Amino acid sequence: MGRTIFETLFVIFLVGLLKGVVVLKYHRIAHHAKEAALMSGLSNIRMSISLFKMLIGRYPQSLREMIEKKVMLPARVGSDTYRGTIFFKRKVSHGDCRGQAGKRSRCF
C-alpha cells in the first residue's frame, strides 16, 4: 500500500510548520541572550566607573584611562584570552582621614 499525495503533502506541511516554530523560537532566545550579555557588560562598566571613583577620587576621562590605571580589563577580541589578574595591591592611606570624623570626606 503506497501513500497518497494528500498524506505526503500533509507530512511536508507539518515538517515545515514545526521547522518554522523552532526557528522563530531560536531567534527569540538568541535575541534575549544578546540583550542579557549587553546588560551584563554595561553593569560591569558601571561598577568599574564606581571603583575608579573610589580609588582615584574622580570620574575617568575615558575607558582607555580606566584600562591604563588597571581598574577595568580590556575587551576580549576573538579567541584572545586574558590570562592576567584583575586584582592588584592597592594601599589605601587612612592618614588623610584623621581628625575629620564629622566631615564628609573621601575616607572609607
C-alpha positions in Angstrom: 0.0 0.0 0.0 1.5 3.3 -1.1 1.0 6.7 0.4 -1.3 9.1 -1.3 -0.4 12.6 -2.4 -2.6 14.0 0.3 -0.6 12.2 3.1 2.7 13.3 1.6 1.6 16.9 1.4 0.3 16.7 5.0 3.6 15.4 6.3 5.5 18.1 4.4 3.2 20.8 5.8 3.7 19.5 9.4 7.5 19.4 9.0 7.5 23.0 7.6 5.3 24.2 10.4 7.5 22.6 13.1 10.6 24.0 11.5 9.1 27.5 11.4 8.2 27.3 15.1 11.6 26.1 16.1 13.5 28.7 14.0 11.3 31.6 15.4 11.8 30.3 19.0 15.6 30.0 18.4 15.8 33.6 17.1 13.8 34.9 20.1 16.1 33.1 22.5 19.2 34.3 20.7 17.9 37.9 20.9 17.3 37.6 24.7 20.8 36.1 25.2 22.4 39.1 23.3 20.3 41.5 25.4 21.4 39.8 28.7 25.1 39.9 27.6 24.8 43.6 26.8 23.1 44.4 30.1 25.9 42.4 31.9 28.6 44.3 30.1 27.0 47.7 30.9 26.7 46.7 34.5 30.4 45.8 34.6 31.3 49.2 33.1 29.2 51.0 35.7 30.9 49.0 38.5 34.3 49.8 37.1 33.5 53.5 36.9 32.4 53.4 40.6 35.6 51.6 41.5 37.7 54.1 39.6 36.0 56.9 41.5 36.7 55.2 44.9 40.3 54.5 44.1 41.3 57.7 42.2 38.9 60.2 43.7 37.4 61.4 40.4 35.5 60.0 37.4 37.6 58.7 34.5 38.0 60.8 31.3 37.7 57.7 29.1 37.5 54.0 29.1 41.2 53.9 28.0 42.2 55.7 31.2 40.4 53.0 33.2 42.3 50.3 31.4 45.6 52.1 31.8 45.0 52.5 35.6 44.1 48.8 35.7 40.6 49.4 37.0 39.0 47.7 34.1 40.1 44.8 31.8 40.3 45.4 28.1 37.7 43.8 25.9 38.4 40.4 24.6 38.6 40.2 20.8 38.0 36.9 19.0 39.7 33.9 20.8 42.1 36.2 22.7 42.0 35.2 26.3 43.2 37.5 29.1 45.4 35.4 31.5 46.4 38.2 33.9 44.7 39.0 37.2 42.3 41.8 37.8 43.5 42.1 41.4 46.3 44.4 42.2 47.6 45.5 45.6 46.4 49.0 46.4 47.5 50.8 49.5 44.8 53.0 51.0 46.2 55.6 53.3 43.9 56.5 56.2 46.2 59.3 57.2 44.1 61.8 55.4 41.0 60.8 57.4 42.3 61.5 60.9 40.7 64.5 62.5 37.8 64.6 60.1 35.3 62.4 61.9 32.3 64.7 61.5 33.0 65.9 57.9 32.1 64.3 54.7 35.3 63.1 53.1 36.7 60.5 50.7 37.7 58.2 53.5 36.4 54.7 53.6 
